[in-house]
Amino acid sequence: MVDKTGSPSATQRTNAYYSLLAILLLLAGAFYHYLLIRYDHSLDLSGDEAHYWEWARRPLQWSYYSKGPLVAYIIAAGRFLFGHWSQTVMGNDLLAVRLPAMVLGTLTGLGIFTLASQVLRSARRALFTVLLTMTVPILAIGSGLMTIDSPFVCLWCWALVVFYRALQSGRWWWLLGALLIALGILAKYTMVLIFVSVGLCILLQPVWRIWLKRPAPYLAVLLALVVGLGPILYWNSQHQWVSFRHVAGQAGVSTGVSVDVAGVLVYVGGQVGVANPIWFLLMWWAAWNWLRSWRNSSLPLSPRDPGKDFLFINMLIPWLVFLIFSPITKVQVNWPVVSLIPGVIILADLLSEWWSTHRQRARRFAIGGVVLGIFMVTFLHHSSWFFPVLKYLAGQPTPWDLTPMAKVDPAVRLRGWSQLGREVGEVLEAEHRAGRDPFILTDHYQVASAIAFYCPGQPTVYCAQSAMGRRKSQYDLWTNPLDQPEKFIGRPVIYIGAIRPELHQVGEPPPPLPGLWVIRQVEHRVQGQLLQTWPIAYSDHFQGFRVKSSDRQLY
């Protein structure tokens, strides 16, 4: 809208001002993550990030054992664009792996701002929403980690933006939404839940039921499934449908269903923690009032407001779906993370409404939530600052628990990998100088991937976890010592993992790693506190695992 002189109206100037502030705020957050990566070398890639890097450095595939291919494609693009620079300044691909996560995190924040502007019709409240996301621990921390959630959350967020527009105006928005869902499926299968949430919006909101009689939504579903699931189905048809077996195992339904009610408490407790306890309480208080409003239209949050319906339905569906699964399987805290996209918009709207009608209440909750959120995000980013307190909470090491600090340090999974890779590299180099050509073997896919990333020269590392009673991984689908023993038998082995008796004890059948002995114990300490420890062992000739592929059925 412009005034009579042809200049932008006051509303347009105000919206542009808040939009610029939101963009600057998001760029500042991304730059902060860059500084952490560039100059704080105490935190390494997580095991999952290193594993996705393993996918990206090898010939790209249509899909992978546990996930779709999008995360591998993104990391491969990061290596192509930033790999040389990252190797120059960091000595490895760390920046090339995580810079895409910063870009995706910024785009997610921009999507949240756009959705909030659309639904709340207020750029000011949308800016407030962006500010609040920085006090939600899982959103603030996740925007700097290159896991599958980075593209998944970004695509889910923008799919909500597009579908909200499609519900109002139709046209080509349904096509764009379908493409976003397809990409999201290639990132994480959970993307299909958006069909449920958007479908419920159409069913429950009278003004949108007209779309039940039009072809656009149905064509969008068909296009999303064909484009998103097509590559995954094709690849799985060539690999014994391992992804579907894996998902069934993750869902707790592959070997029969057992119910543990405590899983519900663990799930809810985890969600309280990752969302910020105060914000979680307010989101659910708002959700409860919204549900009550279906029976009492006099309440402020009325189902006759399509935008509010859209937000609440899309917040509740992922949370409730995983709540249903929580008694039968371990639900990871990040699985329903997309609930927080509409959730944080609901939160900003609620606090803004209270500011107009109950200012004292709004001030107390806002200050409490922001202070708590800043503390939690700071603690997760810089847990070493709190080591004196964590040391007291952890207690003293014992012979049966050498690393009690590992239980209370939230960043422990990002610590020690570079040291482990460096020390494995020293052992490997010594072997090469002695004229031997050992291969590196581990008992866990994350350990294998981290060593491959941080070991000088980035050698090929192999994983034998499926031969030791654990589930399979992508390593079982590449060349490996279990399925192609003839390529490895007789070679020396550098082994990193638990020293199990069946690996080296003489007997029948012969052990795979005879004479296995520990040649080095890697201990990673921060401020003198032992956080991680790994044995590096050696066997001078590999004899092959006596386990058939058909015996390795855990997925």
QUIMO-V206715 format. One record per pair of residues at least 6 apart in sequence whose C-alpha atoms are under 8 Angstrom apart, sorted by sequence separation. I is the first residue (numbers start at 1). J is the second residue. D is the distance in Angstrom with one decimal. If there is no record, write none. Layout:
i:j:d
I:J:D
I:J:D
This chain:
i:j:d
2:8:4.5
3:9:5.5
37:43:7.9
62:68:7.7
63:69:4.6
86:92:6.2
87:93:5.8
116:122:7.6
117:123:5.2
120:126:7.6
133:139:6.4
134:140:5.1
166:172:7.7
185:191:5.2
202:208:5.1
203:209:5.9
211:217:6.9
236:242:6.4
248:254:5.0
249:255:7.6
252:258:8.0
293:299:5.6
297:303:7.4
302:308:7.9
303:309:5.9
325:331:7.3
355:361:7.9
379:385:7.8
397:403:6.2
406:412:5.9
431:437:6.8
442:448:5.7
452:458:5.0
465:471:7.0
466:472:4.9
481:487:7.3
505:511:6.2
524:530:5.9
525:531:5.7
1:8:6.5
2:9:4.8
62:69:6.2
86:93:5.4
116:123:7.7
133:140:6.7
142:149:7.7
143:150:6.6
166:173:4.9
184:191:5.6
185:192:6.8
201:208:7.6
202:209:5.2
236:243:6.7
293:300:7.9
301:308:7.5
354:361:7.1
355:362:5.3
379:386:7.4
397:404:5.9
431:438:7.2
441:448:7.3
451:458:7.8
452:459:5.8
465:472:7.0
466:473:7.6
476:483:8.0
481:488:6.1
504:511:5.1
523:530:6.8
524:531:5.9
525:532:7.2
1:9:5.9
61:69:6.9
86:94:6.6
117:125:7.4
142:150:7.0
165:173:6.8
166:174:5.7
272:280:5.8
293:301:6.3
294:302:7.0
354:362:5.3
355:363:7.3
396:404:7.1
452:460:6.2
503:511:5.3
504:512:6.6
506:514:7.1
523:531:7.7
524:532:5.1
86:95:5.3
116:125:7.3
117:126:5.3
202:211:7.0
245:254:7.2
271:280:7.8
272:281:8.0
293:302:5.5
294:303:6.1
322:331:6.9
395:404:6.8
452:461:5.8
502:511:6.3
503:512:5.6
504:513:5.0
505:514:6.8
523:532:5.9
524:533:6.2
83:93:5.8
86:96:5.8
113:123:7.8
116:126:4.9
163:173:6.8
181:191:6.5
202:212:7.4
289:299:7.7
293:303:6.6
352:362:7.7
394:404:5.4
395:405:7.9
428:438:7.4
451:461:7.3
466:476:7.8
503:513:5.4
504:514:4.5
505:515:7.8
523:533:4.5
1:12:7.0
115:126:8.0
162:173:6.0
163:174:6.7
181:192:7.5
290:301:5.5
351:362:5.6
394:405:5.4
503:514:7.2
504:515:5.9
522:533:5.4
523:534:6.8
60:72:7.4
83:95:7.8
114:126:7.4
162:174:7.6
289:301:7.0
290:302:6.7
449:461:7.3
463:475:6.1
504:516:5.6
521:533:7.0
522:534:5.1
60:73:7.4
82:95:7.4
83:96:5.3
113:126:5.0
116:129:7.3
290:303:7.3
322:335:7.7
394:407:7.3
448:461:5.7
462:475:6.8
463:476:7.7
503:516:7.7
521:534:5.9
522:535:6.1
79:93:6.9
82:96:5.0
112:126:7.7
113:127:6.4
162:176:7.1
163:177:6.1
322:336:6.8
391:405:6.4
394:408:6.5
448:462:6.4
521:535:4.6
522:536:7.3
81:96:7.6
162:177:5.7
351:366:7.1
390:405:7.0
393:408:7.6
448:463:6.1
467:482:7.6
520:535:6.1
521:536:6.1
56:72:4.6
113:129:6.9
519:535:7.8
520:536:5.2
55:72:5.7
56:73:6.5
79:96:5.1
112:129:7.5
113:130:6.2
319:336:5.6
463:480:7.5
464:481:7.7
518:535:6.3
519:536:6.0
520:537:6.9
78:96:4.9
79:97:6.9
112:130:7.0
159:177:5.4
318:336:5.3
390:408:6.3
445:463:5.8
462:480:6.3
464:482:7.1
518:536:5.7
519:537:5.4
52:71:6.8
53:72:6.8
56:75:6.0
57:76:6.8
78:97:6.0
390:409:7.2
442:461:7.7
444:463:6.1
462:481:7.5
518:537:4.0
519:538:6.7
52:72:5.8
56:76:4.9
318:338:7.2
319:339:6.4
440:460:7.5
441:461:6.1
442:462:6.4
443:463:5.7
444:464:7.1
445:465:7.2
493:513:7.7
517:537:5.2
518:538:6.4
75:96:7.2
78:99:7.2
109:130:6.4
159:180:5.8
318:339:5.9
439:460:8.0
440:461:5.2
441:462:4.8
442:463:4.9
443:464:5.2
444:465:5.3
516:537:6.3
517:538:5.5
53:75:6.5
75:97:5.5
78:100:6.4
158:180:7.5
159:181:6.7
290:312:7.7
317:339:7.7
439:461:7.2
440:462:6.2
441:463:5.6
442:464:6.2
443:465:4.5
516:538:5.4
517:539:6.8
52:75:7.6
53:76:7.8
315:338:7.6
316:339:6.7
439:462:7.9
441:464:7.0
442:465:7.4
515:538:7.9
516:539:4.6
109:133:7.9
156:180:7.6
315:339:4.3
515:539:5.7
516:540:7.9
75:100:7.3
155:180:5.9
156:181:7.3
287:312:6.6
314:339:6.6
315:340:6.6
443:468:7.6
514:539:6.2
515:540:7.4
74:100:7.1
155:181:7.1
195:221:7.5
315:341:7.4
383:409:6.5
513:539:5.6
514:540:7.7
315:342:5.5
383:410:7.1
424:451:7.5
514:541:7.1
155:183:7.3
156:184:6.8
314:342:6.5
315:343:5.6
383:411:6.8
445:473:6.8
513:541:6.9
514:542:7.3
155:184:5.7
421:450:7.1
513:542:5.4
514:543:7.6
312:342:7.1
380:410:6.3
381:411:7.7
421:451:4.6
425:455:5.1
445:475:7.2
512:542:5.8
513:543:6.4
311:342:5.1
312:343:7.5
380:411:6.7
420:451:6.8
421:452:7.3
424:455:6.5
425:456:5.7
512:543:4.6
513:544:7.8
152:184:5.3
311:343:7.2
418:450:7.8
421:453:7.5
422:454:6.5
423:455:7.8
511:543:6.9
512:544:4.8
151:184:7.2
152:185:8.0
417:450:6.0
418:451:7.8
421:454:4.6
422:455:5.3
510:543:7.4
511:544:7.7
512:545:5.2
311:345:7.8
312:346:7.7
417:451:7.0
420:454:7.8
421:455:4.1
422:456:6.6
511:545:7.4
512:546:7.5
152:187:5.6
156:191:7.1
163:198:7.7
311:346:7.0
420:455:7.9
421:456:7.4
151:187:6.5
152:188:6.2
418:454:5.2
105:142:7.8
106:143:7.7
417:454:7.0
418:455:7.6
497:534:6.7
498:535:7.5
509:546:7.2
105:143:4.4
149:187:7.7
156:194:7.8
308:346:8.0
496:534:6.8
497:535:6.4
104:143:7.3
105:144:7.2
148:187:5.9
149:188:7.6
152:191:7.4
496:535:5.9
497:536:7.4
148:188:6.6
168:208:7.8
496:536:4.9
102:143:5.9
167:208:6.4
175:216:7.9
182:223:7.8
495:536:5.9
496:537:6.2
101:143:6.0
102:144:5.5
174:216:6.3
178:220:4.9
182:224:4.5
186:228:5.7
494:536:6.9
495:537:5.0
101:144:5.6
102:145:7.9
111:154:7.6
174:217:6.5
177:220:7.3
178:221:6.5
181:224:5.8
182:225:6.5
185:228:5.4
186:229:7.4
494:537:5.8
495:538:6.0
53:97:7.2
101:145:5.9
167:211:7.7
179:223:7.5
180:224:7.9
182:226:7.9
184:228:7.6
185:229:6.9
494:538:4.8
495:539:7.8
101:146:4.9
105:150:6.7
108:153:7.0
112:157:6.6
115:160:7.4
175:220:5.8
178:223:6.1
179:224:6.0
182:227:5.6
183:228:6.1
493:538:5.7
494:539:6.8
98:144:6.6
100:146:7.2
101:147:7.9
104:150:6.2
108:154:4.6
111:157:5.9
115:161:5.2
170:216:7.8
174:220:5.8
178:224:4.7
182:228:3.9
186:232:7.6
492:538:7.4
493:539:5.2
98:145:6.2
104:151:6.3
107:154:6.6
108:155:7.9
111:158:5.5
114:161:7.0
181:228:7.3
182:229:7.4
492:539:5.7
493:540:6.3
49:97:7.9
98:146:5.4
179:227:7.7
492:540:4.2
493:541:6.7
45:94:7.2
97:146:6.6
101:150:5.9
105:154:7.0
108:157:6.4
491:540:6.9
492:541:4.5
493:542:6.4
101:151:7.8
104:154:6.2
108:158:7.5
111:161:7.0
490:540:7.9
491:541:4.9
492:542:6.0
490:541:4.6
491:542:5.5
38:90:7.5
439:491:7.3
441:493:6.8
489:541:7.0
490:542:5.1
438:491:5.9
439:492:6.6
440:493:5.9
441:494:6.2
442:495:5.6
443:496:7.0
444:497:7.5
489:542:5.0
490:543:6.4
437:491:7.0
438:492:4.4
439:493:5.2
440:494:4.8
441:495:4.8
442:496:4.8
443:497:5.3
488:542:6.8
489:543:5.2
268:323:7.9
437:492:6.7
438:493:5.0
439:494:6.2
440:495:6.0
441:496:6.4
442:497:5.6
443:498:7.2
489:544:6.0
267:323:7.1
436:492:7.4
438:494:6.5
440:496:7.8
488:544:7.7
37:94:7.9
38:95:7.7
37:95:7.2
264:323:6.6
267:326:6.3
274:333:7.2
485:544:5.6
283:343:6.2
286:346:7.6
485:545:7.8
283:344:7.7
286:347:8.0
264:326:5.3
271:333:6.2
482:544:6.9
263:326:5.2
264:327:5.6
270:333:5.6
283:346:6.8
481:544:6.9
482:545:6.0
263:327:4.7
267:331:6.5
283:347:5.8
286:350:7.4
481:545:7.7
34:99:7.6
262:327:6.9
263:328:7.4
267:332:7.8
275:340:7.5
282:347:6.7
482:547:7.6
261:327:5.1
263:329:7.4
267:333:7.1
428:494:7.7
483:549:7.0
260:327:4.8
263:330:6.8
482:549:7.9
34:102:7.8
259:327:5.2
260:328:6.2
279:347:7.0
33:102:7.3
258:327:8.0
259:328:4.9
258:328:5.7
257:328:6.3
30:102:5.4
30:103:7.5
251:325:7.0
30:105:7.5
253:328:7.9
30:106:6.7
71:147:7.2
252:328:5.7
71:148:5.7
251:328:7.5
252:329:4.9
251:329:5.8
467:545:7.4
27:106:6.7
250:329:7.0
26:106:5.6
71:151:7.3
250:330:7.9
467:547:6.6
472:552:7.4
70:151:7.9
471:552:7.7
472:553:7.7
471:553:7.4
472:554:6.2
473:555:7.7
26:109:6.6
469:552:7.6
471:554:4.4
472:555:5.3
26:110:7.7
470:554:6.5
471:555:4.7
467:552:6.6
469:554:7.6
466:552:6.0
23:110:7.0
278:365:7.4
22:110:7.5
466:554:7.4
278:368:7.4
279:369:6.3
22:113:7.4
278:369:5.4
277:369:7.9
276:369:7.3
52:147:7.7
49:145:7.6
276:372:7.3
49:146:6.0
276:373:6.0
49:147:5.7
205:303:7.6
48:147:6.8
205:304:7.4
207:306:7.8
423:522:7.5
276:376:7.8
205:306:6.5
420:522:6.5
419:522:7.9
19:123:7.0
205:309:7.4
18:123:6.0
22:127:5.7
419:524:7.2
18:124:6.2
21:127:7.5
25:131:8.0
15:122:8.0
15:123:5.4
19:127:7.3
22:130:6.8
201:309:7.0
416:524:5.5
14:123:7.9
15:124:7.5
18:127:6.3
201:310:6.0
415:524:7.8
33:144:5.9
198:310:7.7
201:313:6.8
424:536:7.4
30:143:7.9
70:183:7.4
200:313:7.4
30:144:7.6
420:534:7.7
70:186:5.3
71:187:6.1
197:313:6.1
198:314:7.3
415:531:7.9
416:532:6.6
68:185:7.1
69:186:5.8
70:187:4.9
197:314:5.4
415:532:7.7
68:186:4.4
69:187:6.5
67:186:7.6
68:187:5.3
412:531:6.9
67:187:6.8
68:188:6.3
194:314:7.8
197:317:6.0
412:532:7.8
67:188:6.2
68:189:7.6
196:317:7.6
67:189:7.5
193:317:7.8
405:529:7.2
193:318:7.0
405:530:7.1
406:531:5.2
405:531:5.9
406:532:7.2
403:530:5.7
404:531:7.7
402:530:7.5
403:531:5.4
403:532:6.8
138:274:5.2
137:274:5.5
138:275:6.5
136:274:7.0
137:275:6.1
136:275:5.2
137:276:6.5
136:276:5.7
387:527:8.0
135:276:7.5
384:526:7.6
136:279:7.9
384:527:8.0
164:310:7.7
68:232:6.4
63:231:6.6
62:231:5.4
63:232:5.3
62:232:6.4
64:235:7.9
62:234:7.7
63:235:5.8
62:235:5.8
63:236:7.7
61:235:8.0
66:242:7.9
67:243:7.2
65:242:6.2
66:243:5.3
65:243:5.3
64:243:7.4
66:246:6.4
65:246:7.8
66:247:7.5
157:338:7.7
156:338:7.1
153:337:7.6
157:341:6.7
153:338:6.0
120:307:7.6
119:307:5.1
119:308:7.3
138:334:7.6
138:337:7.6
133:344:6.7
132:344:6.9
129:344:6.3
129:345:5.6
132:348:7.3
129:347:7.8
126:345:7.5
129:348:5.3
128:348:6.3
126:348:7.8
125:348:6.5
125:349:6.8
125:352:7.3
112:341:6.6
116:345:5.9
120:349:7.4
112:342:8.0
112:345:7.6
135:369:7.7
135:370:6.0
137:373:6.7
141:377:7.0
135:372:7.8
136:373:6.0
140:377:6.9
132:370:7.5
135:373:4.2
134:373:7.8
135:374:5.6
137:376:6.4
141:380:7.5
134:374:7.9
137:377:5.3
141:381:7.4
135:376:7.9
136:377:7.6
135:377:6.8
137:380:7.9
249:554:8.0
249:555:6.0
246:555:4.6
245:555:6.0
242:555:7.3
92:453:7.7
92:454:7.4
47:413:7.2
46:413:6.0
47:414:7.5
43:411:7.6
46:414:4.8
45:414:5.8
44:414:5.0
43:414:5.2
44:415:5.8
43:415:5.3
44:416:7.2
45:417:7.7
42:415:6.7
43:416:7.9
44:417:6.4
44:418:6.7
51:445:7.3
51:446:6.2
54:449:6.3
50:446:7.2
53:449:7.9
48:446:6.2
51:449:4.9
54:452:7.7
47:446:4.4
50:449:5.2
51:450:7.2
54:453:7.8
47:447:6.7
50:450:5.4
53:453:7.9
47:449:6.7
47:450:5.9
50:453:6.4
46:450:7.8
45:450:7.6
66:473:7.4
65:473:6.3
66:474:7.5
65:474:5.2
64:474:6.8
65:477:7.9
